Amino acid sequence: MANQIGDFFKNYPTTEEAVEGIANHLRKFWSPSMRQRIIGYVEKTEGGDLAPLVRLAVEKLKSSS
């Protein structure tokens, strides 16, 4: 699901805007437990299955939580 969200935002004008858009979407529409699970996933696996923009957005979430 996170990669599908990333696909929506990947056409934003800049990487920063795309990452912020993904992070904001995750903050608004994902429950705290879902956000913690994806942060934990990235910590354990370095987010190997996630698109690069999504990994950056998760790192942004991690730094702001």
PDBQT receptor file of N, H, CA, C and O in Angstrom, charges set to zero:
ATOM      1  N   MET A   1       0.823  -1.194   0.000  1.00  0.00    +0.000 N 
ATOM      2  CA  MET A   1       0.000   0.000   0.000  1.00  0.00    +0.000 C 
ATOM      3  C   MET A   1       0.866   1.255   0.000  1.00  0.00    +0.000 C 
ATOM      4  O   MET A   1       0.539   2.226  -0.683  1.00  0.00    +0.000 OA
ATOM      5  N   ALA A   2       1.962   1.253   0.752  1.00  0.00    +0.000 N 
ATOM      6  H   ALA A   2       2.228   0.464   1.306  1.00  0.00    +0.000 HD
ATOM      7  CA  ALA A   2       2.823   2.441   0.810  1.00  0.00    +0.000 C 
ATOM      8  C   ALA A   2       3.405   2.763  -0.561  1.00  0.00    +0.000 C 
ATOM      9  O   ALA A   2       3.512   3.930  -0.937  1.00  0.00    +0.000 OA
ATOM     10  N   ASN A   3       3.780   1.725  -1.307  1.00  0.00    +0.000 N 
ATOM     11  H   ASN A   3       3.693   0.776  -1.002  1.00  0.00    +0.000 HD
ATOM     12  CA  ASN A   3       4.328   1.992  -2.642  1.00  0.00    +0.000 C 
ATOM     13  C   ASN A   3       3.264   2.563  -3.572  1.00  0.00    +0.000 C 
ATOM     14  O   ASN A   3       3.590   3.363  -4.449  1.00  0.00    +0.000 OA
ATOM     15  N   GLN A   4       2.013   2.179  -3.405  1.00  0.00    +0.000 N 
ATOM     16  H   GLN A   4       1.748   1.530  -2.692  1.00  0.00    +0.000 HD
ATOM     17  CA  GLN A   4       0.934   2.760  -4.215  1.00  0.00    +0.000 C 
ATOM     18  C   GLN A   4       0.774   4.243  -3.892  1.00  0.00    +0.000 C 
ATOM     19  O   GLN A   4       0.540   5.058  -4.785  1.00  0.00    +0.000 OA
ATOM     20  N   ILE A   5       0.901   4.585  -2.629  1.00  0.00    +0.000 N 
ATOM     21  H   ILE A   5       1.092   3.923  -1.904  1.00  0.00    +0.000 HD
ATOM     22  CA  ILE A   5       0.856   6.001  -2.232  1.00  0.00    +0.000 C 
ATOM     23  C   ILE A   5       2.041   6.729  -2.870  1.00  0.00    +0.000 C 
ATOM     24  O   ILE A   5       1.898   7.840  -3.382  1.00  0.00    +0.000 OA
ATOM     25  N   GLY A   6       3.204   6.091  -2.830  1.00  0.00    +0.000 N 
ATOM     26  H   GLY A   6       3.319   5.189  -2.413  1.00  0.00    +0.000 HD
ATOM     27  CA  GLY A   6       4.382   6.676  -3.457  1.00  0.00    +0.000 C 
ATOM     28  C   GLY A   6       4.207   6.894  -4.954  1.00  0.00    +0.000 C 
ATOM     29  O   GLY A   6       4.668   7.894  -5.504  1.00  0.00    +0.000 OA
ATOM     30  N   ASP A   7       3.532   5.942  -5.613  1.00  0.00    +0.000 N 
ATOM     31  H   ASP A   7       3.157   5.129  -5.167  1.00  0.00    +0.000 HD
ATOM     32  CA  ASP A   7       3.286   6.101  -7.053  1.00  0.00    +0.000 C 
ATOM     33  C   ASP A   7       2.463   7.354  -7.341  1.00  0.00    +0.000 C 
ATOM     34  O   ASP A   7       2.695   8.037  -8.338  1.00  0.00    +0.000 OA
ATOM     35  N   PHE A   8       1.513   7.651  -6.475  1.00  0.00    +0.000 N 
ATOM     36  H   PHE A   8       1.325   7.096  -5.665  1.00  0.00    +0.000 HD
ATOM     37  CA  PHE A   8       0.692   8.850  -6.668  1.00  0.00    +0.000 C 
ATOM     38  C   PHE A   8       1.543  10.112  -6.578  1.00  0.00    +0.000 C 
ATOM     39  O   PHE A   8       1.382  11.032  -7.380  1.00  0.00    +0.000 OA
ATOM     40  N   PHE A   9       2.438  10.155  -5.614  1.00  0.00    +0.000 N 
ATOM     41  H   PHE A   9       2.569   9.408  -4.963  1.00  0.00    +0.000 HD
ATOM     42  CA  PHE A   9       3.211  11.379  -5.359  1.00  0.00    +0.000 C 
ATOM     43  C   PHE A   9       4.486  11.496  -6.189  1.00  0.00    +0.000 C 
ATOM     44  O   PHE A   9       5.104  12.560  -6.203  1.00  0.00    +0.000 OA
ATOM     45  N   LYS A  10       4.897  10.437  -6.879  1.00  0.00    +0.000 N 
ATOM     46  H   LYS A  10       4.395   9.572  -6.868  1.00  0.00    +0.000 HD
ATOM     47  CA  LYS A  10       6.191  10.468  -7.575  1.00  0.00    +0.000 C 
ATOM     48  C   LYS A  10       6.247  11.496  -8.701  1.00  0.00    +0.000 C 
ATOM     49  O   LYS A  10       7.336  11.871  -9.137  1.00  0.00    +0.000 OA
ATOM     50  N   ASN A  11       5.108  11.950  -9.170  1.00  0.00    +0.000 N 
ATOM     51  H   ASN A  11       4.224  11.646  -8.816  1.00  0.00    +0.000 HD
ATOM     52  CA  ASN A  11       5.100  12.947 -10.239  1.00  0.00    +0.000 C 
ATOM     53  C   ASN A  11       5.061  14.384  -9.727  1.00  0.00    +0.000 C 
ATOM     54  O   ASN A  11       4.909  15.320 -10.511  1.00  0.00    +0.000 OA
ATOM     55  N   TYR A  12       5.198  14.560  -8.426  1.00  0.00    +0.000 N 
ATOM     56  H   TYR A  12       5.322  13.800  -7.789  1.00  0.00    +0.000 HD
ATOM     57  CA  TYR A  12       5.271  15.914  -7.885  1.00  0.00    +0.000 C 
ATOM     58  C   TYR A  12       6.529  16.599  -8.415  1.00  0.00    +0.000 C 
ATOM     59  O   TYR A  12       7.498  15.923  -8.761  1.00  0.00    +0.000 OA
ATOM     60  N   PRO A  13       6.527  17.929  -8.484  1.00  0.00    +0.000 N 
ATOM     61  CA  PRO A  13       7.638  18.638  -9.132  1.00  0.00    +0.000 C 
ATOM     62  C   PRO A  13       9.021  18.351  -8.554  1.00  0.00    +0.000 C 
ATOM     63  O   PRO A  13       9.993  18.273  -9.305  1.00  0.00    +0.000 OA
ATOM     64  N   THR A  14       9.127  18.192  -7.238  1.00  0.00    +0.000 N 
ATOM     65  H   THR A  14       8.337  18.255  -6.628  1.00  0.00    +0.000 HD
ATOM     66  CA  THR A  14      10.446  17.944  -6.644  1.00  0.00    +0.000 C 
ATOM     67  C   THR A  14      10.385  16.725  -5.730  1.00  0.00    +0.000 C 
ATOM     68  O   THR A  14       9.315  16.323  -5.273  1.00  0.00    +0.000 OA
ATOM     69  N   THR A  15      11.540  16.156  -5.477  1.00  0.00    +0.000 N 
ATOM     70  H   THR A  15      12.409  16.482  -5.848  1.00  0.00    +0.000 HD
ATOM     71  CA  THR A  15      11.631  15.028  -4.553  1.00  0.00    +0.000 C 
ATOM     72  C   THR A  15      11.138  15.432  -3.172  1.00  0.00    +0.000 C 
ATOM     73  O   THR A  15      10.433  14.669  -2.512  1.00  0.00    +0.000 OA
ATOM     74  N   GLU A  16      11.509  16.632  -2.735  1.00  0.00    +0.000 N 
ATOM     75  H   GLU A  16      12.081  17.252  -3.271  1.00  0.00    +0.000 HD
ATOM     76  CA  GLU A  16      11.116  17.089  -1.399  1.00  0.00    +0.000 C 
ATOM     77  C   GLU A  16       9.592  17.178  -1.277  1.00  0.00    +0.000 C 
ATOM     78  O   GLU A  16       9.021  16.783  -0.260  1.00  0.00    +0.000 OA
ATOM     79  N   GLU A  17       8.943  17.697  -2.313  1.00  0.00    +0.000 N 
ATOM     80  H   GLU A  17       9.407  18.019  -3.139  1.00  0.00    +0.000 HD
ATOM     81  CA  GLU A  17       7.477  17.790  -2.275  1.00  0.00    +0.000 C 
ATOM     82  C   GLU A  17       6.838  16.414  -2.274  1.00  0.00    +0.000 C 
ATOM     83  O   GLU A  17       5.842  16.192  -1.585  1.00  0.00    +0.000 OA
ATOM     84  N   ALA A  18       7.399  15.489  -3.036  1.00  0.00    +0.000 N 
ATOM     85  H   ALA A  18       8.208  15.669  -3.596  1.00  0.00    +0.000 HD
ATOM     86  CA  ALA A  18       6.859  14.134  -3.074  1.00  0.00    +0.000 C 
ATOM     87  C   ALA A  18       7.010  13.450  -1.719  1.00  0.00    +0.000 C 
ATOM     88  O   ALA A  18       6.074  12.823  -1.223  1.00  0.00    +0.000 OA
ATOM     89  N   VAL A  19       8.194  13.577  -1.126  1.00  0.00    +0.000 N 
ATOM     90  H   VAL A  19       8.954  14.087  -1.529  1.00  0.00    +0.000 HD
ATOM     91  CA  VAL A  19       8.441  12.957   0.180  1.00  0.00    +0.000 C 
ATOM     92  C   VAL A  19       7.516  13.560   1.228  1.00  0.00    +0.000 C 
ATOM     93  O   VAL A  19       6.935  12.834   2.034  1.00  0.00    +0.000 OA
ATOM     94  N   GLU A  20       7.376  14.879   1.224  1.00  0.00    +0.000 N 
ATOM     95  H   GLU A  20       7.848  15.469   0.569  1.00  0.00    +0.000 HD
ATOM     96  CA  GLU A  20       6.482  15.534   2.183  1.00  0.00    +0.000 C 
ATOM     97  C   GLU A  20       5.035  15.088   1.959  1.00  0.00    +0.000 C 
ATOM     98  O   GLU A  20       4.302  14.856   2.921  1.00  0.00    +0.000 OA
ATOM     99  N   GLY A  21       4.623  14.968   0.700  1.00  0.00    +0.000 N 
ATOM    100  H   GLY A  21       5.218  15.156  -0.081  1.00  0.00    +0.000 HD
ATOM    101  CA  GLY A  21       3.264  14.511   0.406  1.00  0.00    +0.000 C 
ATOM    102  C   GLY A  21       3.005  13.107   0.909  1.00  0.00    +0.000 C 
ATOM    103  O   GLY A  21       1.945  12.829   1.470  1.00  0.00    +0.000 OA
ATOM    104  N   ILE A  22       3.967  12.221   0.711  1.00  0.00    +0.000 N 
ATOM    105  H   ILE A  22       4.828  12.446   0.256  1.00  0.00    +0.000 HD
ATOM    106  CA  ILE A  22       3.810  10.843   1.199  1.00  0.00    +0.000 C 
ATOM    107  C   ILE A  22       3.764  10.832   2.729  1.00  0.00    +0.000 C 
ATOM    108  O   ILE A  22       2.897  10.194   3.326  1.00  0.00    +0.000 OA
ATOM    109  N   ALA A  23       4.690  11.533   3.347  1.00  0.00    +0.000 N 
ATOM    110  H   ALA A  23       5.394  12.052   2.862  1.00  0.00    +0.000 HD
ATOM    111  CA  ALA A  23       4.729  11.570   4.818  1.00  0.00    +0.000 C 
ATOM    112  C   ALA A  23       3.434  12.152   5.374  1.00  0.00    +0.000 C 
ATOM    113  O   ALA A  23       2.894  11.629   6.349  1.00  0.00    +0.000 OA
ATOM    114  N   ASN A  24       2.931  13.223   4.772  1.00  0.00    +0.000 N 
ATOM    115  H   ASN A  24       3.370  13.648   3.980  1.00  0.00    +0.000 HD
ATOM    116  CA  ASN A  24       1.671  13.810   5.242  1.00  0.00    +0.000 C 
ATOM    117  C   ASN A  24       0.512  12.833   5.073  1.00  0.00    +0.000 C 
ATOM    118  O   ASN A  24      -0.348  12.729   5.948  1.00  0.00    +0.000 OA
ATOM    119  N   HIS A  25       0.488  12.121   3.956  1.00  0.00    +0.000 N 
ATOM    120  H   HIS A  25       1.187  12.206   3.246  1.00  0.00    +0.000 HD
ATOM    121  CA  HIS A  25      -0.570  11.139   3.749  1.00  0.00    +0.000 C 
ATOM    122  C   HIS A  25      -0.518  10.071   4.850  1.00  0.00    +0.000 C 
ATOM    123  O   HIS A  25      -1.547   9.713   5.422  1.00  0.00    +0.000 OA
ATOM    124  N   LEU A  26       0.669   9.576   5.135  1.00  0.00    +0.000 N 
ATOM    125  H   LEU A  26       1.505   9.867   4.670  1.00  0.00    +0.000 HD
ATOM    126  CA  LEU A  26       0.810   8.545   6.176  1.00  0.00    +0.000 C 
ATOM    127  C   LEU A  26       0.388   9.090   7.541  1.00  0.00    +0.000 C 
ATOM    128  O   LEU A  26      -0.222   8.372   8.333  1.00  0.00    +0.000 OA
ATOM    129  N   ARG A  27       0.709  10.356   7.819  1.00  0.00    +0.000 N 
ATOM    130  H   ARG A  27       1.204  10.939   7.175  1.00  0.00    +0.000 HD
ATOM    131  CA  ARG A  27       0.298  10.961   9.104  1.00  0.00    +0.000 C 
ATOM    132  C   ARG A  27      -1.224  11.092   9.198  1.00  0.00    +0.000 C 
ATOM    133  O   ARG A  27      -1.814  10.828  10.245  1.00  0.00    +0.000 OA
ATOM    134  N   LYS A  28      -1.853  11.504   8.088  1.00  0.00    +0.000 N 
ATOM    135  H   LYS A  28      -1.374  11.719   7.237  1.00  0.00    +0.000 HD
ATOM    136  CA  LYS A  28      -3.290  11.779   8.111  1.00  0.00    +0.000 C 
ATOM    137  C   LYS A  28      -4.150  10.526   8.080  1.00  0.00    +0.000 C 
ATOM    138  O   LYS A  28      -5.179  10.456   8.752  1.00  0.00    +0.000 OA
ATOM    139  N   PHE A  29      -3.729   9.535   7.299  1.00  0.00    +0.000 N 
ATOM    140  H   PHE A  29      -2.893   9.592   6.753  1.00  0.00    +0.000 HD
ATOM    141  CA  PHE A  29      -4.632   8.424   7.019  1.00  0.00    +0.000 C 
ATOM    142  C   PHE A  29      -4.204   7.084   7.601  1.00  0.00    +0.000 C 
ATOM    143  O   PHE A  29      -4.992   6.138   7.581  1.00  0.00    +0.000 OA
ATOM    144  N   TRP A  30      -3.011   6.972   8.107  1.00  0.00    +0.000 N 
ATOM    145  H   TRP A  30      -2.371   7.740   8.123  1.00  0.00    +0.000 HD
ATOM    146  CA  TRP A  30      -2.582   5.713   8.718  1.00  0.00    +0.000 C 
ATOM    147  C   TRP A  30      -2.672   5.860  10.232  1.00  0.00    +0.000 C 
ATOM    148  O   TRP A  30      -2.383   6.919  10.788  1.00  0.00    +0.000 OA
ATOM    149  N   SER A  31      -3.077   4.783  10.878  1.00  0.00    +0.000 N 
ATOM    150  H   SER A  31      -3.312   3.923  10.426  1.00  0.00    +0.000 HD
ATOM    151  CA  SER A  31      -3.157   4.792  12.341  1.00  0.00    +0.000 C 
ATOM    152  C   SER A  31      -1.734   4.825  12.907  1.00  0.00    +0.000 C 
ATOM    153  O   SER A  31      -0.777   4.460  12.223  1.00  0.00    +0.000 OA
ATOM    154  N   PRO A  32      -1.605   5.266  14.165  1.00  0.00    +0.000 N 
ATOM    155  CA  PRO A  32      -0.269   5.262  14.779  1.00  0.00    +0.000 C 
ATOM    156  C   PRO A  32       0.396   3.891  14.751  1.00  0.00    +0.000 C 
ATOM    157  O   PRO A  32       1.608   3.794  14.563  1.00  0.00    +0.000 OA
ATOM    158  N   SER A  33      -0.388   2.831  14.936  1.00  0.00    +0.000 N 
ATOM    159  H   SER A  33      -1.373   2.910  15.089  1.00  0.00    +0.000 HD
ATOM    160  CA  SER A  33       0.221   1.491  14.917  1.00  0.00    +0.000 C 
ATOM    161  C   SER A  33       0.732   1.133  13.516  1.00  0.00    +0.000 C 
ATOM    162  O   SER A  33       1.766   0.479  13.385  1.00  0.00    +0.000 OA
ATOM    163  N   MET A  34       0.023   1.552  12.487  1.00  0.00    +0.000 N 
ATOM    164  H   MET A  34      -0.818   2.084  12.594  1.00  0.00    +0.000 HD
ATOM    165  CA  MET A  34       0.492   1.298  11.117  1.00  0.00    +0.000 C 
ATOM    166  C   MET A  34       1.781   2.070  10.849  1.00  0.00    +0.000 C 
ATOM    167  O   MET A  34       2.708   1.545  10.232  1.00  0.00    +0.000 OA
ATOM    168  N   ARG A  35       1.838   3.316  11.313  1.00  0.00    +0.000 N 
ATOM    169  H   ARG A  35       1.086   3.743  11.814  1.00  0.00    +0.000 HD
ATOM    170  CA  ARG A  35       3.056   4.107  11.112  1.00  0.00    +0.000 C 
ATOM    171  C   ARG A  35       4.234   3.468  11.856  1.00  0.00    +0.000 C 
ATOM    172  O   ARG A  35       5.348   3.409  11.335  1.00  0.00    +0.000 OA
ATOM    173  N   GLN A  36       3.979   2.994  13.068  1.00  0.00    +0.000 N 
ATOM    174  H   GLN A  36       3.074   3.041  13.491  1.00  0.00    +0.000 HD
ATOM    175  CA  GLN A  36       5.066   2.356  13.820  1.00  0.00    +0.000 C 
ATOM    176  C   GLN A  36       5.538   1.077  13.144  1.00  0.00    +0.000 C 
ATOM    177  O   GLN A  36       6.728   0.761  13.159  1.00  0.00    +0.000 OA
ATOM    178  N   ARG A  37       4.596   0.337  12.547  1.00  0.00    +0.000 N 
ATOM    179  H   ARG A  37       3.630   0.593  12.535  1.00  0.00    +0.000 HD
ATOM    180  CA  ARG A  37       4.994  -0.904  11.857  1.00  0.00    +0.000 C 
ATOM    181  C   ARG A  37       5.873  -0.612  10.654  1.00  0.00    +0.000 C 
ATOM    182  O   ARG A  37       6.856  -1.316  10.424  1.00  0.00    +0.000 OA
ATOM    183  N   ILE A  38       5.535   0.415   9.884  1.00  0.00    +0.000 N 
ATOM    184  H   ILE A  38       4.736   0.987  10.071  1.00  0.00    +0.000 HD
ATOM    185  CA  ILE A  38       6.366   0.693   8.700  1.00  0.00    +0.000 C 
ATOM    186  C   ILE A  38       7.714   1.281   9.117  1.00  0.00    +0.000 C 
ATOM    187  O   ILE A  38       8.729   1.018   8.472  1.00  0.00    +0.000 OA
ATOM    188  N   ILE A  39       7.730   2.067  10.182  1.00  0.00    +0.000 N 
ATOM    189  H   ILE A  39       6.905   2.280  10.706  1.00  0.00    +0.000 HD
ATOM    190  CA  ILE A  39       9.013   2.569  10.692  1.00  0.00    +0.000 C 
ATOM    191  C   ILE A  39       9.866   1.391  11.168  1.00  0.00    +0.000 C 
ATOM    192  O   ILE A  39      11.059   1.334  10.873  1.00  0.00    +0.000 OA
ATOM    193  N   GLY A  40       9.268   0.462  11.895  1.00  0.00    +0.000 N 
ATOM    194  H   GLY A  40       8.298   0.508  12.135  1.00  0.00    +0.000 HD
ATOM    195  CA  GLY A  40       9.988  -0.724  12.354  1.00  0.00    +0.000 C 
ATOM    196  C   GLY A  40      10.482  -1.577  11.193  1.00  0.00    +0.000 C 
ATOM    197  O   GLY A  40      11.584  -2.123  11.236  1.00  0.00    +0.000 OA
ATOM    198  N   TYR A  41       9.660  -1.685  10.162  1.00  0.00    +0.000 N 
ATOM    199  H   TYR A  41       8.765  -1.242  10.127  1.00  0.00    +0.000 HD
ATOM    200  CA  TYR A  41      10.054  -2.444   8.973  1.00  0.00    +0.000 C 
ATOM    201  C   TYR A  41      11.305  -1.833   8.332  1.00  0.00    +0.000 C 
ATOM    202  O   TYR A  41      12.242  -2.546   7.973  1.00  0.00    +0.000 OA
ATOM    203  N   VAL A  42      11.303  -0.514   8.197  1.00  0.00    +0.000 N 
ATOM    204  H   VAL A  42      10.542   0.066   8.488  1.00  0.00    +0.000 HD
ATOM    205  CA  VAL A  42      12.464   0.154   7.588  1.00  0.00    +0.000 C 
ATOM    206  C   VAL A  42      13.690   0.007   8.482  1.00  0.00    +0.000 C 
ATOM    207  O   VAL A  42      14.800  -0.166   7.980  1.00  0.00    +0.000 OA
ATOM    208  N   GLU A  43      13.506   0.072   9.792  1.00  0.00    +0.000 N 
ATOM    209  H   GLU A  43      12.604   0.212  10.200  1.00  0.00    +0.000 HD
ATOM    210  CA  GLU A  43      14.642  -0.088  10.701  1.00  0.00    +0.000 C 
ATOM    211  C   GLU A  43      15.249  -1.485  10.602  1.00  0.00    +0.000 C 
ATOM    212  O   GLU A  43      16.468  -1.649  10.643  1.00  0.00    +0.000 OA
ATOM    213  N   LYS A  44      14.378  -2.490  10.470  1.00  0.00    +0.000 N 
ATOM    214  H   LYS A  44      13.388  -2.357  10.437  1.00  0.00    +0.000 HD
ATOM    215  CA  LYS A  44      14.863  -3.878  10.437  1.00  0.00    +0.000 C 
ATOM    216  C   LYS A  44      15.415  -4.278   9.083  1.00  0.00    +0.000 C 
ATOM    217  O   LYS A  44      16.390  -5.026   9.007  1.00  0.00    +0.000 OA
ATOM    218  N   THR A  45      14.799  -3.784   8.004  1.00  0.00    +0.000 N 
ATOM    219  H   THR A  45      14.008  -3.177   8.066  1.00  0.00    +0.000 HD
ATOM    220  CA  THR A  45      15.136  -4.294   6.669  1.00  0.00    +0.000 C 
ATOM    221  C   THR A  45      15.725  -3.226   5.755  1.00  0.00    +0.000 C 
ATOM    222  O   THR A  45      16.070  -3.510   4.608  1.00  0.00    +0.000 OA
ATOM    223  N   GLU A  46      15.839  -2.014   6.252  1.00  0.00    +0.000 N 
ATOM    224  H   GLU A  46      15.559  -1.783   7.184  1.00  0.00    +0.000 HD
ATOM    225  CA  GLU A  46      16.239  -0.865   5.435  1.00  0.00    +0.000 C 
ATOM    226  C   GLU A  46      15.236  -0.602   4.314  1.00  0.00    +0.000 C 
ATOM    227  O   GLU A  46      15.546   0.079   3.336  1.00  0.00    +0.000 OA
ATOM    228  N   GLY A  47      14.033  -1.149   4.466  1.00  0.00    +0.000 N 
ATOM    229  H   GLY A  47      13.781  -1.702   5.260  1.00  0.00    +0.000 HD
ATOM    230  CA  GLY A  47      12.942  -0.860   3.539  1.00  0.00    +0.000 C 
ATOM    231  C   GLY A  47      13.161  -1.371   2.139  1.00  0.00    +0.000 C 
ATOM    232  O   GLY A  47      12.740  -0.735   1.172  1.00  0.00    +0.000 OA
ATOM    233  N   GLY A  48      13.817  -2.519   2.011  1.00  0.00    +0.000 N 
ATOM    234  H   GLY A  48      14.158  -3.036   2.795  1.00  0.00    +0.000 HD
ATOM    235  CA  GLY A  48      14.184  -3.054   0.712  1.00  0.00    +0.000 C 
ATOM    236  C   GLY A  48      13.057  -3.154  -0.299  1.00  0.00    +0.000 C 
ATOM    237  O   GLY A  48      13.295  -2.998  -1.497  1.00  0.00    +0.000 OA
ATOM    238  N   ASP A  49      11.828  -3.413   0.154  1.00  0.00    +0.000 N 
ATOM    239  H   ASP A  49      11.635  -3.540   1.127  1.00  0.00    +0.000 HD
ATOM    240  CA  ASP A  49      10.706  -3.554  -0.776  1.00  0.00    +0.000 C 
ATOM    241  C   ASP A  49      10.000  -2.230  -1.046  1.00  0.00    +0.000 C 
ATOM    242  O   ASP A  49       9.071  -2.173  -1.852  1.00  0.00    +0.000 OA
ATOM    243  N   LEU A  50      10.431  -1.184  -0.385  1.00  0.00    +0.000 N 
ATOM    244  H   LEU A  50      11.185  -1.231   0.270  1.00  0.00    +0.000 HD
ATOM    245  CA  LEU A  50       9.762   0.109  -0.551  1.00  0.00    +0.000 C 
ATOM    246  C   LEU A  50      10.446   0.939  -1.632  1.00  0.00    +0.000 C 
ATOM    247  O   LEU A  50      11.662   0.872  -1.812  1.00  0.00    +0.000 OA
ATOM    248  N   ALA A  51       9.646   1.715  -2.341  1.00  0.00    +0.000 N 
ATOM    249  H   ALA A  51       8.659   1.769  -2.195  1.00  0.00    +0.000 HD
ATOM    250  CA  ALA A  51      10.191   2.649  -3.333  1.00  0.00    +0.000 C 
ATOM    251  C   ALA A  51      11.066   3.681  -2.612  1.00  0.00    +0.000 C 
ATOM    252  O   ALA A  51      10.792   4.017  -1.459  1.00  0.00    +0.000 OA
ATOM    253  N   PRO A  52      12.099   4.182  -3.263  1.00  0.00    +0.000 N 
ATOM    254  CA  PRO A  52      13.000   5.136  -2.608  1.00  0.00    +0.000 C 
ATOM    255  C   PRO A  52      12.288   6.349  -1.999  1.00  0.00    +0.000 C 
ATOM    256  O   PRO A  52      12.654   6.789  -0.909  1.00  0.00    +0.000 OA
ATOM    257  N   LEU A  53      11.286   6.889  -2.678  1.00  0.00    +0.000 N 
ATOM    258  H   LEU A  53      10.989   6.531  -3.563  1.00  0.00    +0.000 HD
ATOM    259  CA  LEU A  53      10.561   8.045  -2.113  1.00  0.00    +0.000 C 
ATOM    260  C   LEU A  53       9.826   7.653  -0.835  1.00  0.00    +0.000 C 
ATOM    261  O   LEU A  53       9.748   8.441   0.108  1.00  0.00    +0.000 OA
ATOM    262  N   VAL A  54       9.294   6.452  -0.805  1.00  0.00    +0.000 N 
ATOM    263  H   VAL A  54       9.357   5.812  -1.571  1.00  0.00    +0.000 HD
ATOM    264  CA  VAL A  54       8.566   5.991   0.386  1.00  0.00    +0.000 C 
ATOM    265  C   VAL A  54       9.546   5.793   1.543  1.00  0.00    +0.000 C 
ATOM    266  O   VAL A  54       9.248   6.155   2.681  1.00  0.00    +0.000 OA
ATOM    267  N   ARG A  55      10.710   5.220   1.252  1.00  0.00    +0.000 N 
ATOM    268  H   ARG A  55      10.952   4.926   0.328  1.00  0.00    +0.000 HD
ATOM    269  CA  ARG A  55      11.711   5.067   2.324  1.00  0.00    +0.000 C 
ATOM    270  C   ARG A  55      12.084   6.424   2.904  1.00  0.00    +0.000 C 
ATOM    271  O   ARG A  55      12.193   6.572   4.121  1.00  0.00    +0.000 OA
ATOM    272  N   LEU A  56      12.279   7.409   2.043  1.00  0.00    +0.000 N 
ATOM    273  H   LEU A  56      12.190   7.289   1.054  1.00  0.00    +0.000 HD
ATOM    274  CA  LEU A  56      12.603   8.757   2.534  1.00  0.00    +0.000 C 
ATOM    275  C   LEU A  56      11.463   9.319   3.377  1.00  0.00    +0.000 C 
ATOM    276  O   LEU A  56      11.705   9.957   4.402  1.00  0.00    +0.000 OA
ATOM    277  N   ALA A  57      10.223   9.086   2.950  1.00  0.00    +0.000 N 
ATOM    278  H   ALA A  57      10.027   8.568   2.117  1.00  0.00    +0.000 HD
ATOM    279  CA  ALA A  57       9.073   9.580   3.704  1.00  0.00    +0.000 C 
ATOM    280  C   ALA A  57       8.985   8.896   5.071  1.00  0.00    +0.000 C 
ATOM    281  O   ALA A  57       8.642   9.535   6.066  1.00  0.00    +0.000 OA
ATOM    282  N   VAL A  58       9.289   7.618   5.117  1.00  0.00    +0.000 N 
ATOM    283  H   VAL A  58       9.567   7.099   4.309  1.00  0.00    +0.000 HD
ATOM    284  CA  VAL A  58       9.260   6.907   6.399  1.00  0.00    +0.000 C 
ATOM    285  C   VAL A  58      10.361   7.435   7.309  1.00  0.00    +0.000 C 
ATOM    286  O   VAL A  58      10.151   7.579   8.514  1.00  0.00    +0.000 OA
ATOM    287  N   GLU A  59      11.521   7.722   6.755  1.00  0.00    +0.000 N 
ATOM    288  H   GLU A  59      11.692   7.605   5.776  1.00  0.00    +0.000 HD
ATOM    289  CA  GLU A  59      12.589   8.322   7.567  1.00  0.00    +0.000 C 
ATOM    290  C   GLU A  59      12.148   9.681   8.101  1.00  0.00    +0.000 C 
ATOM    291  O   GLU A  59      12.468  10.036   9.235  1.00  0.00    +0.000 OA
ATOM    292  N   LYS A  60      11.423  10.433   7.299  1.00  0.00    +0.000 N 
ATOM    293  H   LYS A  60      11.163  10.145   6.377  1.00  0.00    +0.000 HD
ATOM    294  CA  LYS A  60      10.901  11.732   7.739  1.00  0.00    +0.000 C 
ATOM    295  C   LYS A  60       9.901  11.531   8.875  1.00  0.00    +0.000 C 
ATOM    296  O   LYS A  60       9.915  12.269   9.860  1.00  0.00    +0.000 OA
ATOM    297  N   LEU A  61       9.033  10.524   8.732  1.00  0.00    +0.000 N 
ATOM    298  H   LEU A  61       9.022   9.924   7.932  1.00  0.00    +0.000 HD
ATOM    299  CA  LEU A  61       8.071  10.216   9.803  1.00  0.00    +0.000 C 
ATOM    300  C   LEU A  61       8.812   9.864  11.085  1.00  0.00    +0.000 C 
ATOM    301  O   LEU A  61       8.468  10.333  12.170  1.00  0.00    +0.000 OA
ATOM    302  N   LYS A  62       9.821   9.043  10.941  1.00  0.00    +0.000 N 
ATOM    303  H   LYS A  62      10.101   8.663  10.060  1.00  0.00    +0.000 HD
ATOM    304  CA  LYS A  62      10.593   8.590  12.109  1.00  0.00    +0.000 C 
ATOM    305  C   LYS A  62      11.214   9.773  12.831  1.00  0.00    +0.000 C 
ATOM    306  O   LYS A  62      11.193   9.839  14.061  1.00  0.00    +0.000 OA
ATOM    307  N   SER A  63      11.759  10.695  12.078  1.00  0.00    +0.000 N 
ATOM    308  H   SER A  63      11.776  10.642  11.080  1.00  0.00    +0.000 HD
ATOM    309  CA  SER A  63      12.425  11.839  12.707  1.00  0.00    +0.000 C 
ATOM    310  C   SER A  63      11.441  12.813  13.345  1.00  0.00    +0.000 C 
ATOM    311  O   SER A  63      11.815  13.590  14.223  1.00  0.00    +0.000 OA
ATOM    312  N   SER A  64      10.179  12.772  12.904  1.00  0.00    +0.000 N 
ATOM    313  H   SER A  64       9.876  12.141  12.191  1.00  0.00    +0.000 HD
ATOM    314  CA  SER A  64       9.196  13.705  13.461  1.00  0.00    +0.000 C 
ATOM    315  C   SER A  64       8.315  13.069  14.533  1.00  0.00    +0.000 C 
ATOM    316  O   SER A  64       7.478  13.746  15.129  1.00  0.00    +0.000 OA
ATOM    317  N   SER A  65       8.500  11.765  14.782  1.00  0.00    +0.000 N 
ATOM    318  H   SER A  65       9.181  11.215  14.298  1.00  0.00    +0.000 HD
ATOM    319  CA  SER A  65       7.635  11.117  15.805  1.00  0.00    +0.000 C 
ATOM    320  C   SER A  65       8.323  11.020  17.128  1.00  0.00    +0.000 C 
ATOM    321  O   SER A  65       7.747  10.508  18.088  1.00  0.00    +0.000 OA
TER     322      SER A  65
